[in-house]
């Protein structure tokens, strides 16, 4: 690794250059700039979300952090992208444009797993859909370039983070280039970018060019490989090495090129595997990927924030409200989080369908008790409508607060994608004591009547602490607790890197016992995924039988959505398993469900109780040789007839091409 890229710059190093008090809100108009006495902005942040000045919104964090460094920061939120004029609203920024799609990937925000356009948007006033374009990071960057062609453009946020290399795009069913190339931006900051954005801003303001910022962690840019670097080639799919060798000195790993991964899905799986293996900040090396005649260079991931740095970020002077320009319009995402508190970041679960690890990393970053308690007091004192109920205290997961490897040296050397799969690592400290103590202190805050836990509970960790389960059930459950076993069958669970259903059974027994002891009638609501890579029709049938046996009737079900850069997306696209070695002739195959009709069949199994799904389920069960599951008995899955005694109209199905037949596992339906 380059020596310079290894250096860590403290987030709040040196004196702040800010003069005067913080702005009540970062300005969104020239009139607000005038009221602040500004002739220009140093940095203009463009976002696909409405501007809510709250630490649950990434653009507010970045804006307030840069303000604390002495920069004049303006916000352009959800601009009309049809021309460059709205991007000139705050004038020419002196240092750079920062561009993000917002808190969600814009394609995930705009489309369902069936590629249907959503008509609402939780991050828009009134929940109105259509206020951002497809792939809005790319579109916004291009409009910024049209507005002021000589101003550097820095991409960030989850949309850019998950598109930092050539990536499979589910919505166009092809591999697209890095968003850095398509957006024609200067830099891309991936992951939690506080440390990187402060250094980028300070160095650009000091006169350095974007191309010179090649030593900052978490930065991607176009760069030639320096002559003194040793290249380890992971792009040779006939080699078993995968670029995993350790070499002294400065080393960079060459991923299969953009053109390779576009032409060869196995090369795509190799690139995914190598990128995920190089994700630990303690040992990750730079990566390089050829795009045409240029190399995109990715420095190692950011160094996680310390507790003191996390506290300082969350203690910045947020207004904790939407910008006044929105008037009385409700922003659903804000309504949902206004009384919630983030206590940690990151996730070491490594679930292959999830993007948290790719974006936030697997090392847990936690706030101090004091910082969390102070934020709760601010909610009590400053947030209109507070009735004494904290709606959530958690983060990407509810119960990884302050968990870490027992040995920092082991953590720095580890290359495992998960700390809890296939079993909990013996080096992982799974103590819930700090979290239990925090819960108890939060409940003691004056004016707080109830503290709920709405973040997902990692139940394979929770079963390690019966005291935590009892504390959770007795004080922090509001009737229903949502958890995510995701499946019952080992095939898909192994591809998800999730624990077996036996762990769920252990947690449920502990949950029920704690609820009974507390005199509560509480219930678990399990979440499941349909059509995940590695899932067969028999797997979904067995899951449906388990749901029926346990009297679960899911009203809202989730179909696997291949988000950019996730490991499960590589499985979906390539049909091989990047959790194992990937090379020509030696890759492990993975069964995938791609056809819309087959995906809807898997979803129908999850909703076995819905009469609309019975015709297609009868058809499928007959083709699978399981007609014995059609009938009225409790152990049978669907009735033989539609309600009212007749066979009724068939369930709504997607149109098929003339001459095609619905099949399950390649066996035609008998008609």
C-alpha positions as CSV (number, residue, x, y, z in Angstrom):
1,X,0.0,0.0,0.0
2,X,1.2,3.5,-0.8
3,X,2.6,5.1,2.4
4,X,0.7,8.3,1.9
5,X,-2.6,6.4,1.5
6,X,-1.9,4.7,4.9
7,X,-1.9,7.9,6.8
8,X,-4.9,8.9,9.0
9,X,-6.0,12.5,9.2
10,X,-8.0,13.2,12.4
11,X,-11.4,14.5,11.4
12,X,-11.3,17.6,13.5
13,X,-7.6,18.3,13.4
14,X,-6.5,21.9,13.7
15,X,-8.5,25.0,14.5
16,X,-11.8,25.6,12.7
17,X,-11.8,28.4,10.2
18,X,-15.5,29.2,10.8
19,X,-16.2,32.8,11.6
20,X,-19.4,33.5,13.5
21,X,-22.3,31.3,14.4
22,X,-23.5,28.4,12.3
23,X,-26.3,29.1,9.7
24,X,-29.8,28.2,11.0
25,X,-30.1,26.2,7.8
26,X,-27.6,25.8,5.0
27,X,-28.8,28.2,2.3
28,X,-30.9,26.9,-0.6
29,X,-31.4,30.3,-2.3
30,X,-29.5,33.5,-3.1
31,X,-31.8,35.4,-0.7
32,X,-30.6,33.1,2.2
33,X,-27.0,33.7,1.1
34,X,-27.6,37.4,1.2
35,X,-29.1,37.2,4.6
36,X,-25.9,35.4,5.8
37,X,-23.7,38.0,4.1
38,X,-22.3,35.6,1.6
39,X,-21.2,36.7,-1.9
40,X,-20.6,33.1,-2.9
41,X,-20.5,29.5,-1.7
42,X,-17.3,27.6,-1.3
43,X,-19.1,24.3,-1.8
44,X,-22.5,23.5,-3.3
45,X,-24.0,20.1,-2.4
46,X,-26.5,18.7,-4.9
47,X,-28.8,16.0,-3.6
48,X,-31.7,13.8,-4.8
49,X,-33.4,14.1,-1.4
50,X,-35.3,17.0,0.2
51,X,-33.0,19.0,2.5
52,X,-33.7,17.9,6.1
53,X,-31.1,19.3,8.5
54,X,-30.8,16.2,10.6
55,X,-27.9,13.7,11.1
56,X,-30.0,10.9,9.6
57,X,-29.6,12.6,6.2
58,X,-26.2,12.2,4.7
59,X,-26.1,15.6,3.0
60,X,-26.9,17.4,6.3
61,X,-23.9,15.6,7.9
62,X,-21.5,16.5,5.1
63,X,-22.8,20.1,4.9
64,X,-22.5,20.8,8.6
65,X,-19.1,19.1,8.8
66,X,-17.8,21.3,6.0
67,X,-19.4,24.3,7.6
68,X,-17.5,23.4,10.9
69,X,-14.3,23.5,8.8
70,X,-15.0,27.1,7.9
71,X,-16.5,26.5,4.4
72,X,-19.6,28.3,3.1
73,X,-21.9,25.5,2.1
74,X,-25.1,25.7,0.0
75,X,-27.6,23.0,-0.8
76,X,-29.4,22.4,-4.1
77,X,-32.1,19.8,-3.3
78,X,-34.0,17.8,-5.9
79,X,-33.4,20.3,-8.7
80,X,-35.2,20.2,-12.0
81,X,-32.7,18.3,-14.1
82,X,-34.1,19.3,-17.5
83,X,-31.5,22.1,-17.9
84,X,-28.4,23.5,-16.2
85,X,-30.2,26.6,-14.9
86,X,-31.3,25.3,-11.5
87,X,-27.7,24.2,-10.9
88,X,-26.7,27.9,-11.2
89,X,-29.1,29.0,-8.4
90,X,-26.4,29.5,-5.8
91,X,-23.7,30.8,-8.2
92,X,-20.3,29.3,-9.0
93,X,-18.9,27.4,-6.0
94,X,-15.3,28.4,-5.2
95,X,-14.1,24.9,-4.3
96,X,-16.3,22.1,-5.7
97,X,-19.7,20.7,-6.4
98,X,-20.6,17.7,-4.2
99,X,-23.1,15.4,-5.9
100,X,-25.2,12.6,-4.3
101,X,-28.3,10.6,-5.2
102,X,-29.4,10.9,-1.5
103,X,-29.9,8.4,1.3
104,X,-31.1,5.7,-1.2
105,X,-29.8,4.6,-4.5
106,X,-32.1,6.4,-7.0
107,X,-33.0,3.3,-9.0
108,X,-34.0,1.4,-5.8
109,X,-35.9,4.4,-4.8
110,X,-37.8,4.7,-8.1
111,X,-38.4,1.1,-9.0
112,X,-39.7,-2.1,-7.4
113,X,-38.0,-5.5,-7.6
114,X,-40.3,-6.2,-10.6
115,X,-39.0,-3.0,-12.3
116,X,-42.3,-1.2,-11.8
117,X,-42.1,2.5,-11.3
118,X,-43.0,3.6,-7.8
119,X,-45.4,6.5,-7.5
120,X,-44.1,7.8,-4.1
121,X,-40.8,8.9,-2.7
122,X,-40.3,9.0,1.1
123,X,-37.6,11.6,0.7
124,X,-39.7,14.1,-1.1
125,X,-42.2,16.7,0.3
126,X,-45.7,15.2,0.3
127,X,-44.1,11.8,-0.6
128,X,-44.4,12.8,-4.3
129,X,-42.7,10.5,-6.8
130,X,-40.8,11.6,-9.9
131,X,-38.8,14.4,-8.3
132,X,-35.4,12.8,-9.2
133,X,-34.2,11.3,-12.5
134,X,-33.0,7.7,-13.0
135,X,-29.4,7.4,-11.9
136,X,-29.6,10.9,-10.6
137,X,-25.9,11.1,-9.5
138,X,-24.9,10.8,-13.1
139,X,-27.5,13.3,-14.4
140,X,-26.8,15.9,-11.7
141,X,-23.0,15.7,-12.3
142,X,-23.5,16.3,-16.0
143,X,-25.7,19.3,-15.3
144,X,-23.2,20.7,-12.8
145,X,-20.5,20.5,-15.6
146,X,-22.8,22.3,-18.0
147,X,-23.5,25.0,-15.4
148,X,-19.8,25.7,-14.5
149,X,-17.5,23.6,-16.6
150,X,-14.3,24.4,-14.7
151,X,-15.6,23.6,-11.1
152,X,-14.4,20.2,-9.8
153,X,-17.2,17.7,-9.2
154,X,-17.0,15.2,-6.3
155,X,-19.4,12.3,-6.2
156,X,-20.5,10.7,-2.9
157,X,-23.3,8.9,-1.1
158,X,-24.5,5.3,-1.5
159,X,-25.4,5.5,-5.2
160,X,-21.9,6.5,-6.2
161,X,-20.3,4.2,-3.5
162,X,-22.0,1.1,-4.9
163,X,-21.1,2.1,-8.5
164,X,-17.5,2.9,-8.0
165,X,-16.3,0.1,-10.4
166,X,-18.0,-1.6,-13.4
167,X,-21.2,-3.0,-12.0
168,X,-24.2,-5.0,-13.0
169,X,-27.3,-2.8,-13.5
170,X,-30.5,-4.8,-12.9
171,X,-32.7,-2.2,-14.5
172,X,-30.9,-2.4,-17.9
173,X,-29.7,-6.0,-17.5
174,X,-26.2,-5.1,-18.4
175,X,-22.8,-4.2,-16.8
176,X,-22.3,-0.5,-16.7
177,X,-19.1,1.5,-16.4
178,X,-18.1,3.1,-13.1
179,X,-20.3,6.1,-12.4
180,X,-17.1,8.1,-12.2
181,X,-16.5,7.5,-15.9
182,X,-20.1,8.1,-17.0
183,X,-20.6,11.2,-14.9
184,X,-17.3,12.7,-16.1
185,X,-16.6,13.7,-12.5
186,X,-13.2,14.4,-11.0
187,X,-13.4,12.3,-7.8
188,X,-15.6,9.7,-6.1
189,X,-15.7,9.3,-2.4
190,X,-17.0,5.9,-1.3
191,X,-18.2,4.7,2.1
192,X,-18.7,7.0,5.1
193,X,-16.8,9.9,3.6
194,X,-16.4,12.4,6.5
195,X,-12.7,12.0,6.8
196,X,-12.1,12.1,3.0
197,X,-14.4,15.0,2.2
198,X,-12.7,17.2,4.8
199,X,-9.3,16.5,3.4
200,X,-10.5,16.9,-0.2
201,X,-12.1,20.3,0.6
202,X,-9.1,21.6,2.4
203,X,-6.6,20.5,-0.2
204,X,-8.7,21.8,-3.2
205,X,-9.2,25.1,-1.4
206,X,-5.4,25.3,-1.0
207,X,-5.0,25.0,-4.7
208,X,-4.3,21.4,-5.3
209,X,-5.8,19.8,-8.4
210,X,-8.2,16.8,-8.1
211,X,-5.7,14.5,-9.8
212,X,-3.3,15.2,-7.0
213,X,-5.6,13.8,-4.3
214,X,-4.6,10.2,-5.0
215,X,-3.3,9.5,-1.5
216,X,-6.7,9.9,0.4
217,X,-8.4,6.8,1.6
218,X,-11.9,6.2,0.3
219,X,-11.1,8.1,-2.9
220,X,-11.6,6.8,-6.5
221,X,-10.2,8.6,-9.5
222,X,-8.6,8.1,-12.8
223,X,-4.9,7.5,-12.4
224,X,-2.0,5.7,-14.0
225,X,-0.3,3.0,-11.9
226,X,2.9,4.5,-10.6
227,X,6.1,2.8,-11.8
228,X,7.2,1.8,-8.3
229,X,4.0,-0.2,-7.6
230,X,3.8,-4.0,-8.0
231,X,0.7,-5.1,-9.8
232,X,-1.0,-8.3,-8.7
233,X,-3.2,-9.6,-11.4
234,X,-6.7,-10.8,-10.5
235,X,-7.8,-10.4,-14.1
236,X,-6.4,-13.8,-15.2
237,X,-9.3,-16.2,-14.7
238,X,-7.2,-19.2,-15.5
239,X,-5.1,-18.5,-12.4
240,X,-6.2,-19.6,-8.9
241,X,-4.3,-16.8,-7.2
242,X,-7.0,-14.1,-7.5
243,X,-4.5,-11.4,-6.6
244,X,-4.4,-12.7,-3.0
245,X,-0.6,-12.9,-2.6
246,X,1.0,-10.7,-0.1
247,X,4.0,-8.7,-1.3
248,X,6.3,-6.2,0.4
249,X,6.3,-2.6,-0.7
250,X,3.6,-0.7,-2.6
251,X,1.1,-3.1,-4.3
252,X,-2.0,-2.6,-6.3
253,X,-4.4,-5.4,-7.4
254,X,-5.7,-5.3,-11.0
255,X,-9.3,-6.3,-11.3
256,X,-10.7,-7.7,-14.6
257,X,-11.3,-4.7,-16.8
258,X,-14.6,-3.1,-17.5
259,X,-14.6,-4.7,-21.0
260,X,-13.8,-8.1,-19.5
261,X,-16.6,-8.1,-17.0
262,X,-19.0,-6.9,-19.6
263,X,-18.1,-9.8,-21.9
264,X,-17.6,-12.5,-19.3
265,X,-19.9,-12.9,-16.3
266,X,-17.4,-15.1,-14.6
267,X,-14.9,-12.3,-14.7
268,X,-17.6,-10.1,-13.1
269,X,-17.8,-12.6,-10.2
270,X,-14.0,-12.6,-9.9
271,X,-14.0,-8.8,-9.7
272,X,-16.7,-8.9,-7.0
273,X,-14.9,-11.5,-5.0
274,X,-11.6,-9.6,-5.0
275,X,-13.3,-6.3,-4.1
276,X,-15.0,-7.8,-1.1
277,X,-11.8,-9.5,0.0
278,X,-10.1,-6.1,-0.1
279,X,-12.6,-4.3,2.2
280,X,-10.9,-4.4,5.6
281,X,-9.3,-1.0,6.2
282,X,-6.6,-2.8,8.2
283,X,-5.2,-4.8,5.3
284,X,-6.9,-3.7,2.1
285,X,-4.8,-2.7,-0.9
286,X,-5.5,-0.3,-3.7
287,X,-7.5,-1.7,-6.6
288,X,-7.3,-0.7,-10.3
289,X,-9.7,-1.4,-13.1
290,X,-9.2,-0.6,-16.8
291,X,-11.9,1.4,-18.5
292,X,-11.1,1.8,-22.1
293,X,-7.7,3.4,-22.3
294,X,-7.7,4.7,-18.6
295,X,-7.4,3.1,-15.2
296,X,-9.8,3.8,-12.3
297,X,-7.9,3.7,-9.1
298,X,-9.6,2.9,-5.8
299,X,-7.6,3.7,-2.6
300,X,-8.2,1.4,0.4
301,X,-11.4,2.0,2.4
302,X,-11.7,4.9,4.9
303,X,-10.4,4.4,8.4
304,X,-13.5,4.1,10.7
305,X,-14.3,7.1,12.9
306,X,-13.3,7.0,16.6
307,X,-16.0,7.3,19.2
308,X,-14.9,10.9,19.8
309,X,-15.1,11.7,16.1
310,X,-18.6,10.1,15.9
311,X,-19.7,12.2,18.8
312,X,-18.5,15.4,17.2
313,X,-20.3,14.6,13.9
314,X,-23.6,14.0,15.7
315,X,-23.1,17.0,18.0
316,X,-22.9,19.5,15.0
317,X,-25.5,22.3,15.1
318,X,-28.3,20.6,13.1
319,X,-31.6,22.4,13.0
320,X,-33.2,18.9,13.3
321,X,-36.0,19.8,10.9
322,X,-36.8,20.1,7.2
323,X,-35.8,23.4,5.5
324,X,-38.5,26.0,6.0
325,X,-39.0,26.3,2.2
326,X,-41.1,23.1,2.4
327,X,-43.7,24.8,4.6
328,X,-46.2,22.4,6.0
329,X,-45.5,19.6,3.5
330,X,-44.7,16.3,5.2
331,X,-41.6,14.4,4.2
332,X,-42.3,10.8,5.1
333,X,-38.7,9.8,5.8
334,X,-38.4,12.7,8.2
335,X,-41.7,11.8,9.9
336,X,-40.3,8.3,10.4
337,X,-37.0,9.2,12.0
338,X,-37.6,12.5,13.7
339,X,-37.8,10.8,17.1
340,X,-35.1,8.1,16.5
341,X,-31.4,8.1,17.4
342,X,-28.5,6.5,15.6
343,X,-26.1,5.0,18.1
344,X,-23.7,3.1,15.7
345,X,-22.6,2.5,12.1
346,X,-21.4,-0.5,10.1
347,X,-22.3,-4.2,10.1
348,X,-20.2,-7.3,10.4
349,X,-23.0,-9.6,9.3
350,X,-21.9,-9.6,5.6
351,X,-25.3,-10.6,4.3
352,X,-24.7,-11.1,0.6
353,X,-27.9,-9.3,-0.5
354,X,-27.2,-6.2,1.6
355,X,-25.2,-3.1,0.7
356,X,-24.4,-1.9,4.3
357,X,-21.0,-3.7,4.4
358,X,-20.0,-2.4,0.9
359,X,-20.8,1.2,2.0
360,X,-20.3,1.5,5.8
361,X,-17.9,-1.3,6.3
362,X,-17.9,-4.2,8.8
363,X,-16.1,-2.5,11.6
364,X,-18.6,-1.0,14.1
365,X,-18.3,2.7,14.9
366,X,-20.2,3.6,18.1
367,X,-21.1,6.8,19.8
368,X,-20.6,7.4,23.5
369,X,-23.4,7.2,26.0
370,X,-23.1,10.9,26.8
371,X,-23.5,11.9,23.1
372,X,-26.5,9.7,22.7
373,X,-28.2,11.0,25.9
374,X,-27.6,14.6,24.9
375,X,-29.3,13.9,21.5
376,X,-32.3,12.5,23.2
377,X,-32.5,15.6,25.4
378,X,-32.4,17.7,22.2
379,X,-35.2,15.7,20.7
380,X,-37.2,16.2,23.9
381,X,-36.5,20.0,24.0
382,X,-36.5,20.9,20.3
383,X,-38.5,18.5,18.2
384,X,-42.2,19.6,17.8
385,X,-44.7,16.8,18.5
386,X,-42.5,14.8,20.8
387,X,-44.7,12.9,23.2
388,X,-42.1,11.1,25.2
389,X,-41.6,8.1,22.8
390,X,-38.2,7.5,21.2
391,X,-39.2,5.6,18.1
392,X,-35.9,3.8,17.6
393,X,-32.5,3.5,19.1
394,X,-30.1,1.6,16.8
395,X,-28.5,1.8,13.4
396,X,-28.0,-0.6,10.5
397,X,-28.7,-3.3,13.2
398,X,-30.1,-2.9,16.7
399,X,-27.6,-4.9,18.7
400,X,-24.0,-4.5,17.4
401,X,-23.3,-1.5,19.6
402,X,-19.6,-1.5,20.7
403,X,-19.0,-5.0,19.4
404,X,-15.6,-5.6,18.0
405,X,-12.8,-8.2,17.6
406,X,-11.2,-9.1,20.9
407,X,-7.7,-8.5,19.4
408,X,-7.1,-5.4,17.2
409,X,-4.2,-7.2,15.5
410,X,-6.4,-10.1,14.5
411,X,-9.1,-7.6,13.3
412,X,-6.5,-5.8,11.2
413,X,-5.4,-9.0,9.5
414,X,-8.8,-10.6,9.0
415,X,-10.2,-11.1,5.5
416,X,-13.4,-12.9,6.3
417,X,-16.5,-11.4,4.8
418,X,-18.6,-12.0,7.9
419,X,-17.9,-12.3,11.6
420,X,-21.0,-14.4,12.3
421,X,-21.1,-16.8,9.3
422,X,-21.0,-19.8,9.1
423,X,-20.8,-19.4,12.9
424,X,-19.9,-16.6,15.3
425,X,-16.1,-16.0,15.2
426,X,-14.5,-16.9,18.5
427,X,-12.5,-13.7,18.3
428,X,-15.7,-11.6,18.3
429,X,-16.9,-9.9,21.5
430,X,-20.6,-10.5,21.5
431,X,-21.3,-8.9,24.9
432,X,-24.5,-6.9,25.1
433,X,-23.6,-5.3,28.4
434,X,-22.8,-1.9,27.0
435,X,-26.1,-1.8,25.1
436,X,-28.1,-3.0,28.1
437,X,-26.5,-0.2,30.2
438,X,-27.3,2.3,27.5
439,X,-31.0,1.2,27.3
440,X,-31.3,1.7,31.0
441,X,-29.8,5.1,31.0
442,X,-31.9,6.3,28.1
443,X,-35.1,5.2,29.9
444,X,-34.0,7.4,32.9
445,X,-33.9,10.6,30.8
446,X,-36.5,13.0,32.1
447,X,-39.5,13.3,29.8
448,X,-38.9,10.0,28.1
449,X,-41.8,7.6,28.6
450,X,-40.9,4.8,26.2
451,X,-37.9,3.8,24.1
452,X,-38.6,1.4,21.2
453,X,-36.2,-0.7,19.2
454,X,-37.3,-0.6,15.5
455,X,-33.9,-1.4,13.9
456,X,-33.4,-5.0,12.9
457,X,-32.3,-7.3,15.8
458,X,-29.5,-9.6,14.8
459,X,-31.0,-12.6,16.6
460,X,-28.0,-14.9,16.2
461,X,-26.1,-12.4,18.4
462,X,-29.1,-11.8,20.7
463,X,-29.3,-15.5,21.7
464,X,-25.8,-15.2,23.1
465,X,-27.3,-12.8,25.8
466,X,-30.5,-14.0,27.5
467,X,-30.3,-10.8,29.6
468,X,-30.4,-8.7,26.5
469,X,-33.5,-10.6,25.1
470,X,-35.3,-10.1,28.4
471,X,-34.3,-6.4,28.6
472,X,-35.5,-5.9,25.0
473,X,-38.8,-7.7,25.4
474,X,-39.6,-6.2,28.8
475,X,-38.9,-2.5,27.9
476,X,-38.4,-1.9,24.2
477,X,-40.9,-3.8,22.1
478,X,-44.1,-2.1,21.0
479,X,-46.2,-5.3,20.5
480,X,-44.5,-6.6,17.4
481,X,-40.8,-7.2,16.8
482,X,-39.5,-7.5,13.2
483,X,-36.6,-9.8,12.5
484,X,-35.2,-11.3,9.3
485,X,-34.5,-15.0,9.2
486,X,-34.9,-14.5,5.3
487,X,-35.4,-18.3,4.7
488,X,-35.8,-21.7,6.3
489,X,-33.7,-23.8,3.9
490,X,-29.9,-24.2,4.0
491,X,-29.4,-23.7,0.3
492,X,-30.5,-20.1,0.0
493,X,-29.3,-19.3,3.6
494,X,-25.8,-20.4,2.7
495,X,-25.8,-18.1,-0.3
496,X,-27.2,-15.3,1.9
497,X,-24.6,-16.0,4.6
498,X,-27.4,-16.2,7.2
499,X,-27.8,-18.6,10.1
500,X,-30.0,-21.7,9.9
501,X,-33.6,-21.5,11.0
502,X,-32.7,-23.3,14.2
503,X,-31.2,-20.1,15.5
504,X,-34.5,-18.3,14.9
505,X,-36.2,-21.1,16.8
506,X,-33.9,-20.5,19.8
507,X,-34.5,-16.8,19.7
508,X,-38.3,-17.2,19.4
509,X,-38.3,-19.5,22.5
510,X,-36.3,-16.9,24.4
511,X,-38.5,-14.1,23.2
512,X,-41.8,-15.9,24.1
513,X,-40.4,-16.8,27.5
514,X,-39.4,-13.2,28.2
515,X,-42.8,-11.9,27.0
516,X,-44.6,-14.4,29.3
517,X,-42.4,-13.4,32.3
518,X,-43.2,-9.7,31.6
519,X,-46.9,-10.5,31.2
520,X,-46.9,-9.2,27.6
521,X,-48.6,-10.5,24.5
522,X,-45.9,-9.8,22.0
523,X,-45.2,-11.4,18.7
524,X,-42.3,-11.8,16.2
525,X,-42.8,-10.8,12.6
526,X,-40.3,-12.7,10.5
527,X,-39.2,-11.3,7.1
528,X,-38.3,-13.6,4.2
529,X,-36.9,-13.1,0.7
530,X,-38.2,-14.7,-2.5
531,X,-36.1,-15.6,-5.5
532,X,-32.7,-15.1,-3.9
533,X,-29.8,-16.8,-5.7
534,X,-29.4,-20.4,-4.6
535,X,-33.2,-20.8,-4.1
536,X,-35.1,-23.6,-5.8
537,X,-38.8,-24.0,-6.2
538,X,-38.7,-26.8,-3.6
539,X,-37.0,-24.3,-1.2
540,X,-39.8,-21.9,-1.6
541,X,-42.4,-24.6,-1.3
542,X,-40.8,-25.8,2.0
543,X,-40.7,-22.2,3.3
544,X,-44.4,-21.8,2.5
545,X,-45.2,-25.0,4.4
546,X,-43.2,-23.7,7.3
547,X,-45.1,-20.4,7.2
548,X,-48.4,-22.3,7.2
549,X,-47.4,-24.6,10.0
550,X,-46.4,-21.6,12.1
551,X,-49.6,-19.7,11.1
552,X,-47.7,-16.8,9.5
553,X,-49.5,-14.8,6.7
554,X,-47.2,-12.3,5.2
555,X,-49.0,-9.3,3.7
556,X,-45.8,-7.5,2.4
557,X,-43.2,-9.7,1.0
558,X,-39.7,-9.0,-0.4
559,X,-38.5,-10.3,-3.8
560,X,-34.7,-10.3,-4.2
561,X,-33.5,-7.0,-5.9
562,X,-30.0,-7.2,-7.3
563,X,-28.5,-4.0,-6.0
564,X,-25.2,-2.8,-7.5
565,X,-22.1,-4.4,-6.2
566,X,-23.7,-6.8,-3.7
567,X,-22.3,-10.3,-3.6
568,X,-25.7,-11.8,-4.3
569,X,-26.0,-9.6,-7.4
570,X,-22.8,-11.2,-8.7
571,X,-24.4,-14.6,-8.1
572,X,-27.5,-13.5,-9.9
573,X,-25.6,-12.1,-12.9
574,X,-22.9,-14.7,-13.3
575,X,-24.5,-17.9,-12.0
576,X,-21.4,-18.7,-9.9
577,X,-20.6,-18.3,-6.3
578,X,-18.0,-15.5,-5.5
579,X,-17.9,-16.7,-1.9
580,X,-15.7,-19.5,-3.3
581,X,-12.8,-19.3,-5.7
582,X,-13.7,-18.1,-9.1
583,X,-11.8,-19.3,-12.2
584,X,-12.6,-20.8,-15.5
585,X,-13.6,-24.5,-15.1
586,X,-13.5,-24.4,-11.3
587,X,-16.3,-22.0,-10.1
588,X,-19.1,-23.2,-8.0
589,X,-22.5,-22.8,-9.9
590,X,-25.4,-21.1,-8.3
591,X,-29.0,-21.6,-9.3
592,X,-30.6,-18.3,-10.1
593,X,-34.2,-17.2,-10.7
594,X,-34.3,-14.5,-13.4
595,X,-37.5,-14.8,-15.3
596,X,-40.3,-12.5,-14.1
597,X,-42.8,-15.4,-14.1
598,X,-40.5,-17.6,-12.0
599,X,-39.8,-14.7,-9.6
600,X,-43.5,-14.1,-9.1
601,X,-44.0,-17.9,-8.5
602,X,-41.5,-17.6,-5.6
603,X,-43.3,-14.6,-4.3
604,X,-46.6,-16.4,-4.6
605,X,-45.2,-19.2,-2.3
606,X,-44.6,-16.5,0.4
607,X,-48.3,-15.5,0.0
608,X,-49.7,-19.0,-0.1
609,X,-52.8,-17.7,1.7
610,X,-53.8,-15.3,-1.0
611,X,-56.6,-16.8,-3.3
612,X,-55.2,-14.8,-6.2
613,X,-52.0,-17.0,-6.0
614,X,-53.8,-20.3,-5.7
615,X,-54.1,-21.1,-9.5
616,X,-50.4,-20.5,-10.2
617,X,-49.4,-22.5,-7.1
618,X,-51.7,-25.4,-8.1
619,X,-50.1,-25.4,-11.5
620,X,-46.6,-25.3,-10.0
621,X,-47.2,-28.0,-7.4
622,X,-48.5,-30.4,-10.0
623,X,-45.4,-29.8,-12.2
624,X,-43.2,-30.4,-9.2
625,X,-45.0,-33.7,-8.5
626,X,-46.5,-32.4,-5.3
627,X,-50.2,-32.4,-6.1
628,X,-50.6,-34.0,-2.6
629,X,-50.2,-30.5,-1.2
630,X,-53.4,-29.4,-3.0
631,X,-56.5,-29.9,-0.8
632,X,-58.4,-28.8,2.4
633,X,-56.3,-30.5,5.1
634,X,-54.2,-28.3,7.4
635,X,-51.0,-30.0,6.1
636,X,-51.9,-29.1,2.5
637,X,-50.8,-25.8,1.1
638,X,-53.6,-24.5,-1.2
639,X,-57.3,-25.6,-1.7
640,X,-58.3,-27.4,-4.8
641,X,-60.9,-24.8,-5.7
642,X,-61.2,-21.0,-5.6
643,X,-63.5,-19.4,-3.0
644,X,-67.2,-19.9,-3.6
645,X,-66.7,-23.5,-4.8
646,X,-65.7,-22.7,-8.3
647,X,-62.3,-22.7,-9.9
648,X,-62.6,-19.0,-10.5
649,X,-60.5,-16.8,-12.7
650,X,-56.8,-17.5,-12.9
651,X,-54.5,-15.3,-10.9
652,X,-53.1,-12.3,-12.7
653,X,-49.9,-13.3,-14.5
654,X,-47.4,-11.5,-16.6
655,X,-47.8,-11.7,-20.4
656,X,-45.9,-14.4,-22.1
657,X,-44.6,-14.7,-25.6
658,X,-46.6,-16.9,-28.0
659,X,-45.6,-20.6,-27.8
660,X,-44.0,-20.4,-24.4
661,X,-45.1,-22.6,-21.4
662,X,-44.6,-21.9,-17.7
663,X,-42.1,-24.4,-16.3
664,X,-40.7,-25.1,-12.9
665,X,-37.2,-26.4,-12.8
666,X,-37.4,-27.1,-16.5
667,X,-40.5,-29.4,-16.4
668,X,-43.5,-28.2,-18.6
669,X,-46.8,-27.9,-16.8
670,X,-49.2,-30.7,-17.7
671,X,-52.3,-29.1,-19.2
